[in-house]
Amino acid sequence: MSTQSDAAQKKVLNRLRRARGQLDAVIEAVDGDASCRDVVTQLAAVTHALNRAGFLVVSTAMEDCLMAPDEAEARDGLTTEELEKLFLSLA
């Protein structure tokens, strides 16, 4: 795995851990009868964190594709069309 991929993986893991913490906060808010506004605000934060992690995964794969367009393993065997579908599934 390249240094660039290692750095991207660390960023993804950090974002997912942040999302997990925010999800725990949502659960606590619902369990503690927090206001609707507080619950929705926390849910929005979780959604945003997950979306950012997903975009980072797809953008890293696209970047790998641009750097080595003929090496399928550089992008986990994904075709350009599959990468596009993955990206659009996050939008």
N, C-alpha and C positions, 0 to 999 in steps of 0.2 A: 504494500500500500504506500502511495506517495505521501510526502509531507503535506502537500495541499489537501489530499484526501483525509489525512489524519486530522488536520486543522478543521476541516469541514465536519468530520465526524464528531469532534469535540463540541463544536458549535451546536450541532443537532442534538447531541445528548444534553447539553446545558439547557437548550430550549425545551426539550421534553421533560427534563427534571423541573423546570420552572412551571410548565403546564401541570405536572403532577401536583406540585405544591398548591397551585391555584385551584385545581380540582378538589383537593382536600379542603381548601377554604370554602368552596361552594357547598360541599357536603356538610361541613360544620355550620355554615350559614343556614342551610335548610333544616338541619337537625336542631339548631338553636332558634328556630322561628324568626330568622332575620327578615327584614323587609324585602318586599319584591324587588325594589330598586337595588338593594345590596346583592341579592342573588343574581339578578340579571347582569349587573356590573361585573361580578366575578365570572359568570358564564362567558361574557364577552371577552374577558381577559384570557380564559382558557382557550377559547376558539381562536383568538388572535395568536397565541403562543403555538398552538398546533399548526395553524396555517403557515406561520413563519418557518417552523421546522420542516413542513412538507415542501414549501417553496425552496428551501435551502437544499434539500435532498435532490429535487428535480433540477435545480440550477447547477448543482455540482455535476450531475450526470450530463447535462447539456454542455457544460464547460469541458468535461472530459471528452465529449464527442467532438467538440471543435478542435481540441488539441490533438486528438488521434482519431480522425474520422473513419479510418479503415480498420481500426482495432475494436471489434465488437466487445471484447472482454473489458475494455477500458470503461465501458458504460453498461456493464452487467448484461451484455447481449441485447440491449434494447435498441429497437429501430428508432429512427427519427419520428415516425408516426406514433409509436408507443410513448416516446417522451412527450410529444405534443399532447396526447390524450391524458397522460399523467398530470401535466401542467394544467390543462384545462379542467381536470377534475377538482383541482384545488381552487379554481377561480370562482 
